[in-house]
Amino acid sequence: MAHQARKRFGQHFLHDESVVDAIVRAIDPQADDLMIEIGPGLSALTAPLLHHLKQLTAVELDRDLARRLRATWTEDRLRVVEADALTVDFAAILPDPAETRLRIVGNLPYNISTPLLFHLMRWADQVRDQHFMLQREVIDRMVARPGDSQYGRLSVTLQARYRMTHLFDVPPAAFDPPPKVMSAIVRMRPLAAGSFRQPRDPAVFDQLVSRVFEHRRKMIRGSLGAWTDRLDWDALGIAPTARPQELSVGQFMDLADALVASGVTAR
């Protein structure tokens, strides 16, 4: 029996073989790669990946699709984790948590894409790369630079940890049912250890970025409220009249670190 796409899971099944081939070429899977596919669906990507891999782990929430996967491949080839990806401990899949070799791929459900990207950040130290199909508008926000209209919380938070590349677009006709939006493929590579700066308190950094982009049309000083008086704006080299979309990732870290130095803690 044909599987009916379930709206509550945000299911849109990729069926265009030329797009699948392009994705697999971009991923370039090697036999011994430790790879996880999120949302394998009807196996459009799963099957060609398994042509290259000795084993693949698939995270699938839909129990009917999980059953299909188990019926198609043995566990030594495809390990199926039947769970919401937002609840999965991805480090538990690593044989040795000290290793940095996990590769994550998938056609992410668009209704949970942003929280899932944030969820995956906690394992960036163990990840080699990530290749995702997402709504193009989301990818535009991910890779946006200061001054771009799409630049916001997602841009700053992810760029603080990843180097990201918009690879190519995927039209609605490549899916069944077709979504109402254009999709795209993004490559995410965690910045190498020692090559990126970490905020003194990541929780304060996250809270700062969230707060200012809630009021992106306001000047920074207006968004920060009582925190404004704790900052030496001249020493930071940041104008308190600047809008958040004008600041670089490094400048957001400067602000957060200065707030931590003044005694601010995350609420």
C-alpha positions as CSV (number, residue, x, y, z in Angstrom):
1,M,0.0,0.0,0.0
2,A,1.3,3.5,-0.9
3,H,2.2,5.6,2.0
4,Q,0.2,8.8,2.4
5,A,2.2,11.9,3.4
6,R,1.3,13.0,6.9
7,K,0.8,16.7,7.3
8,R,1.6,16.6,11.0
9,F,5.0,15.3,10.3
10,G,5.7,17.8,7.5
11,Q,6.2,15.0,5.0
12,H,7.2,15.8,1.4
13,F,8.8,12.9,-0.3
14,L,11.7,13.5,-2.7
15,H,11.2,11.6,-6.0
16,D,13.4,13.4,-8.6
17,E,16.3,11.0,-9.3
18,S,18.5,13.8,-10.7
19,V,18.2,15.7,-7.5
20,V,18.9,12.6,-5.5
21,D,22.1,12.0,-7.6
22,A,23.2,15.6,-7.1
23,I,22.7,15.3,-3.3
24,V,24.7,12.1,-3.1
25,R,27.5,13.6,-5.2
26,A,27.6,16.6,-2.8
27,I,27.7,14.3,0.3
28,D,30.3,12.0,-1.3
29,P,29.7,9.1,1.1
30,Q,32.6,6.7,1.7
31,A,32.2,3.1,2.8
32,D,33.4,3.5,6.4
33,D,31.6,6.8,7.1
34,L,29.6,7.0,10.3
35,M,26.5,8.6,8.9
36,I,23.0,9.4,10.2
37,E,20.0,10.2,8.0
38,I,17.3,12.3,9.6
39,G,13.8,11.7,8.1
40,P,14.5,9.0,5.5
41,G,10.9,8.8,4.4
42,L,10.4,6.5,1.4
43,S,14.2,5.9,1.1
44,A,14.8,8.2,-1.9
45,L,18.2,9.1,-0.3
46,T,18.6,6.1,1.9
47,A,19.0,3.5,-0.9
48,P,21.7,5.4,-2.9
49,L,23.6,6.2,0.3
50,L,23.6,2.5,1.2
51,H,25.1,1.7,-2.2
52,H,28.2,3.5,-0.9
53,L,28.1,2.8,2.9
54,K,28.7,-0.3,4.9
55,Q,26.1,0.9,7.4
56,L,23.7,3.8,7.9
57,T,21.6,4.9,10.9
58,A,18.2,6.4,10.1
59,V,16.1,8.5,12.5
60,E,12.4,8.2,11.6
61,L,9.4,9.4,13.7
62,D,6.7,7.8,11.5
63,R,6.3,4.2,12.8
64,D,4.9,3.0,9.5
65,L,7.9,4.3,7.6
66,A,10.2,2.9,10.3
67,R,8.6,-0.5,9.8
68,R,9.1,-0.3,6.0
69,L,12.8,0.5,6.5
70,R,13.3,-2.5,8.9
71,A,11.5,-4.7,6.4
72,T,13.8,-3.6,3.5
73,W,17.2,-3.7,5.1
74,T,18.8,-5.8,7.9
75,E,20.0,-4.1,11.0
76,D,23.6,-4.6,10.1
77,R,23.1,-2.4,7.1
78,L,20.4,0.0,8.3
79,R,19.9,0.8,12.0
80,V,16.5,2.4,12.5
81,V,16.1,4.8,15.5
82,E,12.3,5.3,15.8
83,A,12.2,8.7,17.5
84,D,11.7,12.4,17.1
85,A,15.0,13.8,16.0
86,L,14.6,16.6,18.5
87,T,14.9,14.1,21.4
88,V,17.8,12.0,20.0
89,D,21.2,12.0,21.7
90,F,23.4,11.9,18.6
91,A,26.6,11.4,20.6
92,A,25.2,8.0,21.8
93,I,25.5,6.8,18.2
94,L,29.2,7.4,18.2
95,P,31.3,4.3,19.2
96,D,33.8,6.7,20.7
97,P,32.5,10.1,21.7
98,A,36.1,11.5,21.5
99,E,36.1,10.9,17.7
100,T,35.1,13.6,15.3
101,R,33.6,11.7,12.3
102,L,29.9,11.8,12.5
103,R,28.2,12.8,9.2
104,I,24.5,13.9,9.3
105,V,22.2,14.2,6.3
106,G,18.6,14.5,5.6
107,N,15.5,16.2,4.2
108,L,14.5,17.9,7.4
109,P,10.8,18.5,8.2
110,Y,10.4,22.2,7.5
111,N,8.1,22.7,10.5
112,I,10.9,21.8,13.0
113,S,14.0,22.8,11.0
114,T,15.1,25.7,13.1
115,P,14.8,24.0,16.5
116,L,16.5,20.9,15.1
117,L,19.4,22.9,13.8
118,F,19.9,24.4,17.3
119,H,19.5,20.9,18.8
120,L,22.3,19.5,16.7
121,M,24.7,22.3,17.7
122,R,25.5,20.5,21.0
123,W,27.3,17.7,19.0
124,A,29.2,20.0,16.7
125,D,32.5,18.8,18.2
126,Q,31.7,15.3,17.1
127,V,30.4,16.2,13.6
128,R,32.5,16.2,10.4
129,D,29.7,17.7,8.3
130,Q,26.0,18.1,7.7
131,H,24.1,18.2,4.5
132,F,20.4,19.1,4.7
133,M,17.5,19.8,2.5
134,L,15.6,22.8,3.9
135,Q,13.3,25.5,2.8
136,R,15.4,27.9,0.8
137,E,14.3,30.9,2.8
138,V,15.8,29.2,5.9
139,I,19.1,28.6,4.1
140,D,19.1,32.2,3.0
141,R,18.9,33.2,6.6
142,M,21.5,30.7,7.7
143,V,24.2,32.1,5.3
144,A,23.2,35.8,5.4
145,R,25.9,38.4,6.1
146,P,25.7,41.5,8.2
147,G,23.6,44.1,6.4
148,D,21.5,41.5,4.5
149,S,17.8,41.7,5.1
150,Q,17.7,38.0,6.1
151,Y,20.5,38.4,8.7
152,G,19.2,37.5,12.1
153,R,19.4,35.2,15.1
154,L,19.7,32.0,13.0
155,S,22.6,33.6,11.0
156,V,24.6,34.7,14.0
157,T,24.0,31.6,16.2
158,L,25.0,29.1,13.4
159,Q,27.8,31.1,11.9
160,A,29.4,31.3,15.4
161,R,29.9,27.5,15.0
162,Y,29.7,26.5,11.4
163,R,31.0,27.3,7.9
164,M,27.9,27.0,5.7
165,T,27.4,26.8,1.9
166,H,24.2,27.1,-0.1
167,L,24.8,24.3,-2.7
168,F,21.8,24.4,-5.0
169,D,18.0,24.9,-5.1
170,V,15.4,22.1,-5.4
171,P,12.0,23.0,-7.0
172,P,8.7,21.9,-5.5
173,A,8.1,19.5,-8.4
174,A,10.9,17.3,-7.1
175,F,8.6,16.3,-4.2
176,D,5.3,14.4,-3.7
177,P,3.3,16.2,-2.5
178,P,5.0,19.4,-3.8
179,P,5.6,21.9,-1.0
180,K,4.5,25.5,-1.6
181,V,8.1,26.8,-1.2
182,M,11.4,26.4,-3.0
183,S,13.9,24.1,-1.2
184,A,17.6,24.0,-1.2
185,I,20.6,22.0,-0.1
186,V,23.1,23.4,2.5
187,R,26.4,22.1,3.6
188,M,27.4,22.8,7.2
189,R,31.0,22.1,8.4
190,P,31.8,22.8,12.1
191,L,34.6,25.2,12.5
192,A,37.8,23.4,13.5
193,A,38.8,23.3,17.2
194,G,41.1,26.2,18.0
195,S,40.0,28.1,14.9
196,F,36.9,29.7,16.3
197,R,36.1,31.9,19.2
198,Q,33.7,30.8,21.9
199,P,31.8,33.3,24.0
200,R,32.7,33.3,27.7
201,D,29.1,32.3,28.6
202,P,27.2,30.7,25.6
203,A,23.9,31.2,27.5
204,V,24.4,34.9,27.8
205,F,25.5,35.1,24.1
206,D,22.3,33.2,23.1
207,Q,20.1,35.4,25.2
208,L,21.7,38.6,23.9
209,V,21.3,37.6,20.3
210,S,17.7,36.5,20.8
211,R,16.8,39.7,22.7
212,V,18.1,42.1,20.1
213,F,16.6,40.3,17.1
214,E,13.2,40.3,18.7
215,H,13.3,44.0,18.0
216,R,15.5,44.1,15.0
217,R,14.3,47.6,13.9
218,K,15.4,49.0,17.3
219,M,18.8,50.4,18.0
220,I,20.9,48.0,20.1
221,R,20.7,50.2,23.2
222,G,16.9,50.1,23.0
223,S,16.8,46.3,22.8
224,L,19.2,45.7,25.7
225,G,17.3,47.7,28.3
226,A,19.1,47.8,31.6
227,W,22.1,46.0,30.1
228,T,22.9,49.1,28.1
229,D,24.5,51.0,31.0
230,R,26.8,48.1,31.8
231,L,28.6,48.5,28.5
232,D,31.6,50.7,27.6
233,W,30.5,51.3,24.0
234,D,33.6,53.3,23.1
235,A,35.9,50.5,24.2
236,L,33.9,48.0,22.3
237,G,33.9,50.1,19.2
238,I,30.2,49.6,18.7
239,A,27.7,52.4,18.2
240,P,24.8,52.0,20.6
241,T,22.6,53.4,17.8
242,A,23.5,50.5,15.5
243,R,20.7,48.1,14.5
244,P,21.4,44.4,15.2
245,Q,21.6,43.4,11.5
246,E,24.6,45.7,11.2
247,L,26.8,43.8,13.8
248,S,29.1,40.9,12.9
249,V,29.2,37.6,14.9
250,G,32.4,38.8,16.5
251,Q,30.8,42.0,17.7
252,F,27.9,40.1,19.2
253,M,30.5,38.0,21.1
254,D,32.3,41.2,22.2
255,L,29.0,42.5,23.6
256,A,28.2,39.2,25.4
257,D,31.6,38.9,26.9
258,A,31.5,42.5,28.2
259,L,28.1,41.8,29.8
260,V,29.5,38.7,31.5
261,A,32.5,40.7,32.7
262,S,30.1,43.2,34.2
263,G,28.3,40.5,36.2
264,V,25.4,39.6,33.9
265,T,24.3,36.0,34.0
266,A,21.7,34.2,31.8
267,R,18.1,34.1,33.1
